[in-house]
Amino acid sequence: MTNDILIVDDEKDIRELISDILKDEGFATRLAGSSDEAMNQLNSDPPALLILDIWLKDSRMDGIDILKQVKRNNPDVPVVIISGHGNIEIAVAAIKQGAYDFIEKPFNIDQLMVVITRAMETSRLRRENLNLKRRDPVAADMLGNSPAFKRLRDQLDKVARSNGRVMLTGEPGSGKELAARYIHAQSPRAKEAFVIVACATIEPERMEEVLFGRESADRGVEPGLLEQANDGVIYFDEVADMPLGTQPKILRVLTEQQFTRSGGSDKVRVDLRVISSTNRDLESEIAAGRFRQELFDRLNVVPIAVPTLAERRDDIPALALHFVEYFQANQGLVPRELPEETMAALQAMVWPGNIRQLRNVIERVLILAENAGPVQPSELEPQGAASAGSEALTLGPKITGLALREARELFEREYLLTQINRFGGNISRTAQFVGMERSALHRKLKSLGVVGGVRIDDEVMGK
């Protein structure tokens, strides 16, 4: 929606006079002399305000017909009716049908400006209201200081400044939606809508109605997600789940920037930035015939891989503390400290569900807390995983069937590998934590036969 005023009148002198007056007052204007011209402009780029004559000579629609269309398709656009002296009753009827106000011909300039100024303020407030409703209240914060996270944020910062389409790939729960929100928050479209299309949860038979909206005689116009995202960002979450029959229609929208609602005939123009995400290999999906190559090429302009939590273990303490503060502020849960040994346990855990799983663990620990004391490592395991109050180590058949020396070697190997993974392959930090000299740790790893299987980051080690 633009910030100009569309003036519709079949008398050229009248519409140009109004336009000149408004331009002198600093307003931008557009002109239309017929209902077809008016509808074309309304559909292509809705104005902030419509000034509309009741009678349009030699037009397919009169002012009342256009008013009804505007109230259905663009309910946030105020309509000021222009009426001759003999049409006051019709003008009053138009007010009852949703017109903002009316101006009687011949009009007084001061009266005209009062009505226009008020209508434009109404338009501004409606747009601000709509934007506030559309914007998600969750801030697009990005937390982390690990090398993998820094690389991700650098990529997101670069792409945010453009209008290019982005394809985010990564495991479930790794933060693809948060990355998309970050792009939006840093972009020139930050004040506009961020609309999510949850491709995996929308029923295939409803997908097109959800995306394109619907028109019907009894329910009028129901805007779809594409229309709601106009001027902002449309985010196709798990785009691999988009029905095959819908894909060519989305491809057409990306090409033409317009579409037709279900049950309608008018073209709806949109200005969108598109961000997509997937946890699947789309090239394999294409080879299997489940995803269209042309759509992939359109969406995959800038591919960005979102790292797993295992690749960001250094970020786990900051993320865990963030979730503690978040649940305190939003659910009123009692905050608890996360001591060093608990942080160590969090960093050593396996996280197949990535950041989402970490968030769930922190929420569960806070909800089930029996006191406000520090969180103990034993609380991180789901209830029932170990006997209550017991700190005994549970030994499985893999280890109980071994002699003591072999069992000790197996434990040391698993323990050291877990700590090395926790510290991202940094041998110096691992040695410091386990209480060994770095050279002694190297010898121990070599004796256990695991040196070749450890990825050691020489840059982190300072070499």
C-alpha positions as CSV (number, residue, x, y, z in Angstrom):
1,M,0.0,0.0,0.0
2,T,1.3,3.4,-1.0
3,N,0.9,6.7,0.8
4,D,-0.8,8.6,-2.0
5,I,-4.4,9.5,-2.8
6,L,-6.4,8.1,-5.7
7,I,-9.0,10.5,-7.1
8,V,-11.8,9.0,-9.2
9,D,-14.1,11.3,-11.1
10,D,-15.4,11.2,-14.7
11,E,-15.0,15.0,-15.0
12,K,-11.4,15.8,-15.8
13,D,-11.6,19.3,-14.5
14,I,-12.9,18.2,-11.1
15,R,-10.3,15.5,-10.6
16,E,-7.4,17.7,-11.7
17,L,-8.6,20.6,-9.5
18,I,-8.7,18.3,-6.4
19,S,-5.3,16.9,-7.4
20,D,-3.8,20.4,-7.7
21,I,-5.2,21.5,-4.3
22,L,-3.8,18.3,-2.6
23,K,-0.4,18.6,-4.3
24,D,-0.2,22.2,-3.0
25,E,-0.7,20.8,0.5
26,G,2.1,18.2,0.0
27,F,0.1,15.1,-0.9
28,A,0.9,12.7,-3.7
29,T,-2.0,11.9,-6.0
30,R,-3.1,9.5,-8.8
31,L,-6.1,10.1,-11.1
32,A,-8.7,7.8,-12.7
33,G,-11.6,8.8,-15.0
34,S,-13.5,5.5,-15.1
35,S,-14.4,2.5,-13.0
36,D,-12.0,0.2,-15.0
37,E,-9.1,2.6,-14.5
38,A,-10.0,2.9,-10.8
39,M,-10.1,-0.9,-10.2
40,N,-6.9,-1.4,-12.1
41,Q,-5.1,1.0,-9.8
42,L,-6.7,-0.4,-6.7
43,N,-5.7,-3.9,-7.6
44,S,-2.2,-3.1,-8.6
45,D,-1.3,-0.8,-5.8
46,P,-3.9,0.3,-3.2
47,P,-3.7,4.0,-2.2
48,A,-3.7,5.4,1.3
49,L,-7.0,7.1,0.6
50,L,-9.7,7.0,-2.2
51,I,-11.7,10.1,-3.2
52,L,-14.6,8.7,-5.2
53,D,-17.4,10.3,-7.2
54,I,-20.9,8.7,-6.8
55,W,-21.7,8.9,-10.6
56,L,-19.2,7.8,-13.2
57,K,-20.6,8.4,-16.7
58,D,-20.1,5.7,-19.3
59,S,-18.5,3.4,-16.7
60,R,-19.1,-0.3,-16.0
61,M,-19.5,0.4,-12.3
62,D,-20.8,3.4,-10.3
63,G,-19.2,4.8,-7.1
64,I,-21.3,2.5,-4.8
65,D,-20.2,-0.6,-6.7
66,I,-16.5,0.5,-6.4
67,L,-17.1,1.3,-2.7
68,K,-18.3,-2.3,-2.1
69,Q,-15.3,-3.7,-3.9
70,V,-12.9,-1.6,-1.8
71,K,-14.6,-2.6,1.5
72,R,-14.2,-6.2,0.5
73,N,-10.7,-6.2,-1.0
74,N,-9.0,-3.3,0.8
75,P,-11.0,-2.6,4.0
76,D,-8.1,-0.5,5.4
77,V,-8.4,2.2,2.6
78,P,-10.7,5.0,3.7
79,V,-13.2,6.2,1.0
80,V,-14.3,9.8,0.8
81,I,-17.4,10.2,-1.5
82,I,-18.0,13.2,-3.7
83,S,-21.6,13.9,-4.4
84,G,-23.7,16.6,-6.1
85,H,-26.4,18.4,-4.2
86,G,-29.1,16.1,-5.5
87,N,-27.3,13.0,-4.3
88,I,-27.0,13.6,-0.6
89,E,-29.3,10.8,0.3
90,I,-27.1,8.4,-1.8
91,A,-24.0,9.8,-0.1
92,V,-25.5,9.2,3.3
93,A,-26.3,5.6,2.3
94,A,-22.7,5.2,1.2
95,I,-21.6,6.2,4.7
96,K,-23.7,3.4,6.1
97,Q,-21.9,1.0,3.7
98,G,-18.5,2.0,5.0
99,A,-17.5,5.2,3.3
100,Y,-15.4,7.5,5.6
101,D,-17.2,10.8,4.8
102,F,-18.6,12.7,1.9
103,I,-18.0,16.1,0.2
104,E,-20.8,17.9,-1.5
105,K,-20.2,19.6,-4.9
106,P,-19.3,22.4,-5.3
107,F,-16.9,21.9,-2.4
108,N,-15.3,24.4,-0.1
109,I,-11.5,24.0,-0.1
110,D,-11.2,24.4,3.7
111,Q,-13.8,21.7,4.2
112,L,-12.1,19.5,1.6
113,M,-8.8,19.7,3.5
114,V,-10.3,19.0,6.9
115,V,-11.9,15.8,5.6
116,I,-8.8,14.7,3.7
117,T,-6.4,15.4,6.6
118,R,-8.6,13.4,9.0
119,A,-9.0,10.5,6.5
120,M,-5.3,10.3,5.9
121,E,-4.6,10.2,9.6
122,T,-7.2,7.4,9.9
123,S,-5.4,5.6,7.0
124,R,-2.0,6.0,8.8
125,L,-3.4,4.6,12.1
126,R,-5.0,1.6,10.3
127,R,-1.7,0.7,8.6
128,E,0.2,1.0,11.8
129,N,-2.4,-1.2,13.6
130,L,-2.3,-3.8,10.9
131,N,1.6,-3.9,10.9
132,L,1.6,-4.3,14.7
133,K,-0.9,-7.2,14.5
134,R,1.1,-8.9,11.7
135,R,4.5,-8.6,13.3
136,D,5.5,-11.5,15.6
137,P,6.2,-10.3,19.2
138,V,9.2,-12.6,19.5
139,A,12.4,-10.6,18.9
140,A,14.7,-12.1,16.3
141,D,17.7,-12.4,18.7
142,M,20.7,-14.4,17.7
143,L,22.8,-15.8,20.5
144,G,26.3,-17.3,20.2
145,N,30.0,-16.8,19.9
146,S,31.2,-20.0,18.4
147,P,33.0,-20.0,15.0
148,A,30.1,-21.9,13.3
149,F,27.6,-19.3,14.7
150,K,29.8,-16.3,13.7
151,R,30.0,-17.7,10.1
152,L,26.2,-18.1,10.0
153,R,25.5,-14.6,11.3
154,D,28.0,-13.0,8.8
155,Q,26.1,-14.7,6.0
156,L,22.7,-13.6,7.3
157,D,24.0,-10.0,7.7
158,K,25.1,-9.9,4.1
159,V,21.9,-11.3,2.6
160,A,19.6,-9.2,4.8
161,R,20.6,-6.0,2.9
162,S,19.4,-7.5,-0.4
163,N,16.0,-8.6,-1.6
164,G,17.4,-12.0,-2.8
165,R,15.5,-15.3,-2.1
166,V,17.2,-17.4,0.6
167,M,17.1,-21.2,1.2
168,L,17.9,-22.2,4.7
169,T,19.0,-25.8,5.3
170,G,19.6,-27.6,8.5
171,E,18.4,-30.3,11.0
172,P,15.0,-29.9,12.8
173,G,15.3,-27.6,15.7
174,S,18.6,-26.0,14.6
175,G,17.1,-22.5,14.4
176,K,16.1,-22.1,10.7
177,E,13.0,-20.0,11.5
178,L,15.0,-17.8,13.9
179,A,17.6,-17.2,11.1
180,A,14.7,-16.2,8.8
181,R,13.4,-13.8,11.4
182,Y,16.8,-12.3,11.8
183,I,17.1,-11.7,8.0
184,H,13.7,-9.9,8.2
185,A,14.6,-7.9,11.3
186,Q,17.8,-6.6,9.7
187,S,16.2,-5.9,6.3
188,P,14.5,-2.8,4.8
189,R,11.2,-4.7,5.2
190,A,11.6,-5.0,9.0
191,K,8.5,-2.9,9.7
192,E,6.4,-5.0,7.4
193,A,4.8,-8.5,7.9
194,F,6.7,-11.7,8.5
195,V,4.2,-14.5,7.5
196,I,4.9,-18.2,8.0
197,V,3.6,-20.9,5.6
198,A,3.9,-24.1,7.6
199,C,4.0,-26.4,4.6
200,A,4.2,-29.6,6.7
201,T,1.0,-28.9,8.7
202,I,-1.4,-27.4,6.1
203,E,-3.7,-30.1,4.6
204,P,-2.7,-30.5,0.9
205,E,-6.3,-29.9,-0.3
206,R,-6.4,-26.6,1.6
207,M,-3.0,-25.3,0.7
208,E,-4.0,-23.1,-2.3
209,E,-6.9,-21.5,-0.4
210,V,-4.6,-20.8,2.5
211,L,-2.0,-19.2,0.2
212,F,-4.2,-17.4,-2.3
213,G,-7.3,-16.6,-0.2
214,R,-10.9,-16.9,-1.3
215,E,-13.8,-14.9,-2.7
216,S,-17.4,-15.9,-2.2
217,A,-20.8,-14.1,-2.3
218,D,-21.7,-15.0,1.2
219,R,-18.3,-14.4,2.9
220,G,-16.8,-11.8,0.7
221,V,-13.0,-11.6,0.4
222,E,-10.8,-13.7,2.7
223,P,-7.1,-12.7,2.1
224,G,-4.6,-15.6,2.0
225,L,-1.1,-15.7,3.4
226,L,0.5,-14.3,0.3
227,E,-1.8,-11.2,0.4
228,Q,-1.2,-10.8,4.2
229,A,2.6,-10.8,3.5
230,N,2.4,-8.0,0.9
231,D,5.4,-5.6,1.2
232,G,7.0,-8.0,3.8
233,V,8.4,-11.5,3.9
234,I,6.7,-14.9,3.2
235,Y,8.5,-17.8,4.9
236,F,8.0,-21.2,3.5
237,D,8.8,-23.5,6.4
238,E,9.8,-27.0,5.3
239,V,9.1,-26.2,1.7
240,A,9.8,-29.8,0.6
241,D,6.3,-30.6,2.0
242,M,4.5,-28.2,-0.4
243,P,2.1,-30.3,-2.5
244,L,3.4,-31.0,-6.0
245,G,0.3,-29.5,-7.6
246,T,0.7,-26.2,-5.7
247,Q,4.4,-25.8,-6.7
248,P,3.9,-24.5,-10.3
249,K,1.3,-21.9,-9.0
250,I,3.8,-20.6,-6.5
251,L,6.4,-20.5,-9.3
252,R,4.1,-18.4,-11.3
253,V,3.6,-16.0,-8.4
254,L,7.3,-15.6,-8.0
255,T,7.6,-14.8,-11.7
256,E,4.6,-12.5,-12.1
257,Q,4.2,-11.1,-8.6
258,Q,0.4,-11.5,-8.9
259,F,-2.3,-14.2,-8.5
260,T,-6.0,-14.7,-8.4
261,R,-7.9,-15.7,-5.3
262,S,-9.9,-18.9,-5.2
263,G,-13.4,-18.2,-6.6
264,G,-12.3,-14.7,-7.8
265,S,-11.3,-13.2,-11.2
266,D,-9.4,-10.0,-10.3
267,K,-5.6,-10.1,-10.2
268,V,-4.0,-9.3,-6.9
269,R,-0.5,-7.9,-7.1
270,V,2.0,-8.5,-4.3
271,D,5.5,-7.3,-3.5
272,L,7.2,-10.1,-1.5
273,R,10.5,-11.3,-0.3
274,V,10.7,-15.1,-0.1
275,I,12.7,-17.1,2.4
276,S,12.4,-20.9,2.5
277,S,13.7,-23.7,4.7
278,T,14.1,-27.5,4.6
279,N,15.7,-30.3,6.5
280,R,15.7,-32.6,3.4
281,D,18.0,-32.9,0.5
282,L,15.9,-31.1,-2.2
283,E,18.1,-32.4,-5.0
284,S,17.1,-36.0,-4.0
285,E,13.5,-34.9,-3.8
286,I,13.8,-33.5,-7.3
287,A,15.3,-36.7,-8.5
288,A,12.4,-38.6,-6.9
289,G,9.8,-36.4,-8.7
290,R,8.5,-34.8,-5.5
291,F,9.8,-31.3,-6.0
292,R,10.0,-29.2,-9.1
293,Q,13.5,-28.2,-10.4
294,E,12.2,-24.8,-11.6
295,L,10.9,-23.9,-8.2
296,F,14.1,-25.0,-6.5
297,D,16.1,-22.8,-8.9
298,R,13.9,-19.8,-8.0
299,L,14.1,-20.4,-4.3
300,N,17.7,-21.4,-3.9
301,V,19.3,-18.1,-5.0
302,V,21.3,-17.8,-1.7
303,P,21.7,-21.2,0.1
304,I,22.7,-20.9,3.7
305,A,23.4,-23.9,6.0
306,V,22.3,-23.5,9.6
307,P,24.7,-25.4,11.9
308,T,23.6,-28.1,14.4
309,L,23.9,-27.6,18.1
310,A,26.7,-30.2,18.1
311,E,28.6,-27.8,15.9
312,R,28.0,-24.9,18.4
313,R,28.7,-26.5,21.8
314,D,30.5,-23.4,22.9
315,D,27.1,-21.6,22.6
316,I,25.2,-23.9,24.9
317,P,25.9,-22.0,28.2
318,A,24.6,-18.7,26.7
319,L,21.6,-20.4,25.1
320,A,20.7,-22.2,28.4
321,L,20.9,-19.0,30.4
322,H,18.8,-17.2,27.8
323,F,16.1,-19.8,28.1
324,V,16.2,-19.6,31.9
325,E,15.6,-15.8,31.7
326,Y,12.9,-16.3,29.0
327,F,10.8,-18.7,31.0
328,Q,11.1,-16.6,34.1
329,A,9.8,-13.5,32.2
330,N,7.1,-15.3,30.1
331,Q,5.9,-18.1,32.4
332,G,6.8,-16.7,35.8
333,L,9.0,-19.8,36.5
334,V,11.5,-19.5,39.3
335,P,15.0,-18.8,37.9
336,R,17.7,-21.2,38.9
337,E,21.5,-21.1,38.6
338,L,23.3,-23.4,36.2
339,P,26.5,-24.3,38.0
340,E,29.7,-25.2,36.1
341,E,29.1,-29.0,36.4
342,T,25.6,-28.6,35.0
343,M,26.9,-26.5,32.1
344,A,29.5,-29.2,31.5
345,A,26.8,-31.9,31.4
346,L,24.7,-29.8,29.0
347,Q,27.7,-29.4,26.7
348,A,28.5,-33.1,26.8
349,M,24.9,-34.3,26.0
350,V,23.8,-35.5,22.6
351,W,21.3,-33.1,21.1
352,P,19.4,-34.7,18.1
353,G,16.7,-32.1,18.5
354,N,19.2,-29.3,18.6
355,I,18.2,-25.9,20.1
356,R,14.6,-26.9,20.4
357,Q,15.5,-29.8,22.5
358,L,17.8,-27.7,24.7
359,R,14.9,-25.2,25.2
360,N,12.6,-28.1,26.2
361,V,15.0,-29.5,28.7
362,I,15.5,-26.1,30.4
363,E,11.7,-25.6,30.5
364,R,11.1,-29.1,32.0
365,V,13.8,-28.6,34.7
366,L,12.3,-25.2,35.8
367,I,8.7,-26.5,35.8
368,L,9.5,-29.7,37.8
369,A,11.9,-27.9,40.3
370,E,11.3,-28.8,43.9
371,N,13.3,-25.8,45.1
372,A,15.1,-22.7,43.8
373,G,18.5,-24.1,44.3
374,P,21.1,-24.7,41.5
375,V,20.2,-27.2,38.8
376,Q,22.0,-30.5,39.3
377,P,23.3,-32.5,36.4
378,S,21.0,-35.4,37.4
379,E,17.9,-33.2,36.7
380,L,18.8,-33.0,33.0
381,E,17.7,-36.6,32.5
382,P,14.0,-37.2,32.0
383,Q,12.2,-38.6,35.1
384,G,12.4,-42.3,35.4
385,A,15.8,-42.5,33.6
386,A,17.5,-43.2,36.9
387,S,16.3,-44.1,40.3
388,A,15.3,-41.1,42.4
389,G,18.0,-39.8,44.7
390,S,20.5,-42.2,43.3
391,E,23.9,-41.1,41.9
392,A,25.0,-44.7,41.1
393,L,26.3,-45.2,37.6
394,T,24.1,-47.6,35.5
395,L,26.2,-50.1,33.7
396,G,24.9,-51.8,30.6
397,P,25.8,-55.3,29.3
398,K,28.4,-53.7,27.0
399,I,30.6,-52.9,30.0
400,T,29.6,-55.4,32.6
401,G,30.8,-58.2,30.4
402,L,34.3,-56.8,30.2
403,A,37.3,-57.3,32.5
404,L,38.2,-54.3,34.7
405,R,41.1,-53.1,32.5
406,E,39.0,-53.3,29.3
407,A,36.0,-51.6,31.0
408,R,38.3,-48.8,32.3
409,E,39.7,-48.2,28.8
410,L,36.2,-48.2,27.3
411,F,35.0,-45.6,29.9
412,E,38.1,-43.4,29.5
413,R,37.6,-43.5,25.7
414,E,33.9,-42.5,25.8
415,Y,34.5,-40.0,28.5
416,L,37.4,-38.2,26.8
417,L,35.6,-38.2,23.4
418,T,32.6,-36.7,25.0
419,Q,34.7,-33.9,26.6
420,I,36.6,-33.2,23.4
421,N,33.2,-32.9,21.5
422,R,32.0,-30.7,24.3
423,F,34.9,-28.3,23.7
424,G,34.7,-28.4,20.0
425,G,37.9,-30.3,19.5
426,N,40.0,-27.9,21.6
427,I,42.5,-30.1,23.3
428,S,43.9,-27.4,25.6
429,R,40.4,-26.6,27.1
430,T,39.6,-30.3,27.3
431,A,42.9,-31.0,29.2
432,Q,42.3,-28.1,31.6
433,F,38.8,-29.4,32.4
434,V,39.7,-33.0,33.0
435,G,42.8,-32.0,35.0
436,M,45.5,-33.3,32.7
437,E,48.5,-31.7,31.0
438,R,47.9,-31.3,27.3
439,S,50.8,-33.5,26.4
440,A,49.5,-36.2,28.8
441,L,46.1,-36.0,27.2
442,H,47.6,-36.5,23.8
443,R,49.5,-39.6,25.0
444,K,46.3,-41.0,26.7
445,L,44.3,-40.5,23.5
446,K,47.0,-42.2,21.5
447,S,47.1,-45.1,23.9
448,L,43.3,-45.5,23.6
449,G,43.5,-45.5,19.8
450,V,41.3,-42.5,19.3
451,V,43.6,-39.7,18.1
452,G,42.8,-40.3,14.5
453,G,39.1,-40.0,15.1
454,V,39.3,-36.6,16.8
455,R,38.9,-33.4,14.9
456,I,41.3,-31.0,16.4
457,D,40.9,-27.3,15.4
458,D,44.5,-26.1,15.1
459,E,43.3,-22.5,14.8
460,V,41.5,-22.8,18.2
461,M,44.7,-24.4,19.6
462,G,46.7,-21.3,18.5
463,K,48.9,-23.2,16.0
